Amino acid sequence: MTPGALPLDPLEQLLAERACERLVIEFVRRLDLGDPSTVAELFTPDGRWDWPAGERRVQGREALRSYFGSRPSDRLSRRMCTNTLVTVDSPTTASSTTYFATYRVDGATDTLPSPRLPANVGHYEDTFRRTDGVWLLASRTLVLAFGGATERIAELPPPGA
């Protein structure tokens, strides 16, 4: 809670925390199982994605839609998220930290790839803003503790080759 601000009603705080947690989960669901370009809808119109280790900053819904929509169509990924801690600062602002591990390969086919180590491990630092009664991501910063390039699965040679 911001110093000097009136405390939120406990139910309002709980609902705000849950709405923000749901955004964290919906973000990774859309990247891994849905349409990645729709991740942009979870951000405020001026929302921002920062990846300092990759020196990337993407700002605004259209830029976010283009960025996330440009993922390779043969990318297979799964993100494991845990330890989400949301802090509600006011009736319209909140922040959170979420730890994650990303498993990712390019070149995926219908063949089940063998298990891999995570491509990235780190945490997200998020800020949220409530606009017109809806909580949205205002910013997401990806902080890596461990990271590497996305592996490309080599195509298997045709039988008898």
VENPEZI-V555456 format. One record per helix or strand of 2 or more residues. SS is the DSSP state (2 for helix, 1 for strand). FROM is the first residue (numbers start at 1). TO is the last residue. Records with the same first field share a line. If there is no record, write none. Layout:
SS=FROM-TO, FROM-TO
//
This chain:
2=10-33, 36-42, 52-54, 61-69
1=43-51, 56-59, 76-90, 93-106, 120-131, 134-147, 151-152
//
